[in-house]
Amino acid sequence: MSETIAAKTETFFTIEMPYRERMETRRAVFTGGDGPRVAVVGGIHGDELEGLYVCHLLAAWLEKLLLTSPGSLLGTVELYPAVNTLGLDTLTRGLPVFDTDLNRAFPGSASGPLPDRLAAALMTALSGAALVVDIHASNIYLREIPQVRINQEFDDLLVPIARRMNLDLIWLHSAATVLETTVAHSLNSCGTPCLVAEMGVGMRITPEYCEQLMAGILAVWQDMGVLAPDVTIPKTSHTAMIADDSNVHYLNAQTSGMFIPAASHWTDVRRGELLGTIVSPFRGETLSEVRSPVDGVLFTLREYPLVYEGSLMARVMARKGGRS
């Protein structure tokens, strides 16, 4: 296999640690022709593992392609599976020691503390790519269907791409609800298109969701000319629904207790349908019922059972008709 198309592992950020060690953050680079450069990012949050598995699936697929049909990779693919290495090592959402959410540190600073320096290095590495996909899982408390989240400021550019991602939902957020210090907003603001994919639950891997997203990413890459038109890629079969601030309903706990779901995640629900109950672990009583306020789709469901008053139980997207 020619060196020009071989997969390489590169260090894009390194810093000296206090005890004669160095922290290195790496990427895998698959180089083919002079076509577009694209990137996939995972592990910005240390308790989110879905992105690591998607990178594994893509790497395995690309390695096979390079062995069997090296000329079919027309561009360059960069995989950043584990950006927050310290957080992943310790199952910590943020960056340990600094107690910082790395996805609130962008665009960063090359002369700042570690979180800012890592953010700045990632921005430099990703800037100019034809497309970046930033993969997240939910936290340990909630389970999400596979979705793309987009700031409405960039929807004209990103929604057409998102429709080809083979995911189930495109959620458009108003500018007021999107933090400008995320990697996606920072990249989009400087002209590098970035989609945020979110799915599953924290500290877990949902293989079927990862395979679904991998198929969508490959389809988009083929559309962009990263992959040759005649390359056989996994079939895509999912059509995304559109959600925004007007049709997403948040269901919050009316009391503290233990949440017991009564409905299945990612199903159609009817107005008034029982989605779950909050019960007392001390007494045999139901403290509160959680019911759907609309006809719609249950796309977020509580995974962790202990709740406080005000905790998010579920999200329902209102729409007409059943699932497509």
N, C-alpha and C positions, 0 to 999 in steps of 0.2 A: 504494500500500500504506500502510495506516494506521501512524502512528508508534508506536502502542501495541503493534503486533505485529512491528515491524521488528527484525531482529537488530542488536545493538549490541556493540561491543567496549569493555570497561571495564578500567581498571587497578585491581587489588585490593591491590597491594603495590608500593611504590617506595622506593628508598633512594639517597642520593647516593654516587657512586663516587669514588675518590681523585683522578681526573683530570678534574674538571669535567664529568663525565657522570652520568647517573642510570640506574639499572637499574629497569625497569618490568616487572612480571609481570601478564599480562592474562588476561581470560576473555571468551568470547563468550556473550551472553545472548539467548535467544529467548523473548519474552514473549507469551503468548496470553491466556487467561482467568485466573480466580482459582483455578484448580485447583492440584494439588500442585507444589512446586518440587523438581526433581531435578538432579543434577550428575554429570558424568563428569570424572575426573581422569587425566591422563597426564603422562609426563615427569618424575616425581619423581626417577628415576634417569636420568642423562644419557646412558647407553648403551642405553636402552630406548626404541624408536621405535614399537612397535605401538600404543600409546595415542594417539600423534599422528595416525596414519592412521585409527583408529577415530573420533576427533573430526572429522577431515575428512569421513568418510563420513556421520556424523550431521549435520554442518553442511550438507552438500550436500542430504541428504534433507529436512531441516527448511526450508531455503531454498526448495526446490521446493514443499513443502507450503504455506508462507506465500504463495507466488505463486498457487497454484491453489485452495487451500481454507483461507484464513487462520483461519476459525472453528473448524477442526478441532484446533488447538492449544489445549487447555483449561487448561494450566498453564504453568510456566516451566521452561526448560531452560538450564542453565549448563554450558559446556564449558571446562575448564582443560587445554588440550593440552600445555603446556610450562611446568611449574612450576619445574623446575631449569634455567633458561635458560642459566646459565653452564656447567653440566655438559653440556648439549646442544651448546652452541657448541664445546666442546673435546673431545667424545666421552669425557667423564669420568663415571664412575658417581656419584661423590659431588659435593659442592660444592667447586669449585676454591678454592685459597688456604687454606681452612679445613680441607681434607682430611677432610670430614665427610659421612657418609651422611645425607642429608636425611631419609630415612625412619627415622631413629633420633633425631630431634630433637623429636618431638611430645610433648606439645601445644605446646611452645615457650614463648617469653617475649617480650613486646613491648619489653622493655628489655635483652635479651641480645644476643649477637653475631648476625651476619647469618643463619646457619642457624636459630637460635631465633626470630628476628623473622619470617622468611619462614614458618616452621611456624605461628607464632601467627596470622599474617595469614590463612593458608589455613584454619586451624581456625575463625576468626571468619567467614570467607566461607561456609564449608560448613555450619556449625552450624545446625540447624533444618530442613535439607533432608529431604524425605520419603524419599529414597534417594540415596546416593552410590556410584558404581562407580569404584574405583581400579584402573587398568589397568597391569599390568607385563608385561614380557617376561622371559625367563630371562636369565642372563648370557651372555657370549660362548662359554662352555664347554659348555653343555647346551641341548638342544632339548626343549620341553615341549608336550604336547597342550593344547588350550584347556580351562581348568579354573577353578573357583572355590575359593579357600582360605578356610576359616572357622575361627575359634577356637570350640572346643566350648562356651565360656562363653556364646556368642550363637547357638547352632545352632537353638534353637526358633524364633527370629525370622527368621533368615537362610536356613535351608535351604529353606523353601517358596518364597522368592523365587528362590533359586539354581536350583531345579528348572526355572524358566521361562526361564533365561538362555541356553538353546540351546547349552550347552557340554557337553563330554564327560565331565567328572569333577568331583565335589565332594569336596574333600579336607578332612576334619575334623582339625584339629590340637588336641592337648591344650593346656591353658592353660600348661603348663610349657615348651612349645616355641615359644610366640608372644611376641614382644617387645612389651611394653606401650608402647614409644615410637614405634610406627608410627602413621601417620595413621588407618588402619582401626580399630585397637584404641582409639585416643583418641576417635574419633568415636562408635564403638559404646558406649564407656563413658559418654559424656555424652548418650546417647539419640538420636543421629543414625545411622540404619542405614547401614552401609557394607559393600559386598562387594568382595573383592579378586579380580580376574580376572588370570590369568597364562597366557601362551602364547608360542610361538615361541622365538626365540633373540635374544640381545643384538646390537645394531648392525645389525639386519636388520628388514625388514617381510615378514610372511607374509600376503598379501592375502586368501587364502581364510579364514584364521583371523579376520582383522579383520571380514570380511563376515559370518561366522558369529556373532560376538559382537554386531555391530550389530543383526542381526535379533533376537537375544535381548533386547537392551536395549529395542528398540522394543516388543516383545511385553510386557515387564514394564511399560513406561510406559503402554501401552494398558490393561493390567489395573488400574493404579493410577488411571486417569482423567486422565493427562497428555495423552493423545491420545483423540480421539473414538472411540466403538466402531465406527463405520462406516468409519474410515480403513483403506485397504488397506496392509498392511505386508508386508515379505518373509516368506515362509513359514519356520517353524522345524521342524526335523526331527531334532534331536539330543536324546537322552535321557541324562542324566548318570548315571554309575556313582558309587558311594559308596566312598571310601577313608578309612581312619583309621590310627592307629598299629598296629593289630592285623594289617593285611593289606598294608602297604606294605613292600617289601623293598629295601634299599639294596645295590648292588653296587659295591664299592670295589676299586681296582687293588691287586693283590698285589705288583706290582713296577713300577719306572719303565720308560718306553719310549714307543712310539708305538702308539696304539689304532686298530685297523682294524675297523669294525663289520661284522658278518656277518648282522645282522637289520635289518629296516626298522622305523623308528619308528612307533609307534601301530599295532601288530599283536598278535595273539594269539601267545603263545609257550608251549612245553611245558617241563615240568621237565627239566632237563639239556640243553636246546637251546642251541647255540652262539650267543651274542649278539655276540661279537667276540673279537679276539685282540690281545695286546700283543706287539709285535715289536721287535727290535733294529734301529736304523738303521745299525749298524756290521757286523752279521753276519746271515746268512740264516737266523735261527732265531726260533722263536716262544717268547717268554719266559713267557707266561701265557695261559690261556684264560678268557674270561668267559662263564659259563653261567647260565641261569635257574635259581633255586632252587625254583621252583614253576610250576604251570600258572597263567597269568595274562595280563596285558596290559602290554606294554612302553610305559610312558607318559613316561618320561624317557630320553634317549639322549645319550651324549657327542657333542658337535659338534666340539670342538677336539681334535686328535689327540695332542698331546704330554701325557704324564701323569707324575705322580710317584706313588710308592707311597702308597696311601690316597686318591688322587683318585677322585671319584665317576664311575662309568662309566654307570650306568643305574639306574632304579627300575622295579620290576615290582610291579603290584598283583595279588595272588592273588584269584581268584574262581572260582566254579563256572560251567561252560558257556562258550559263545563270546560274542562281542560282540553286543549287541542292536542 
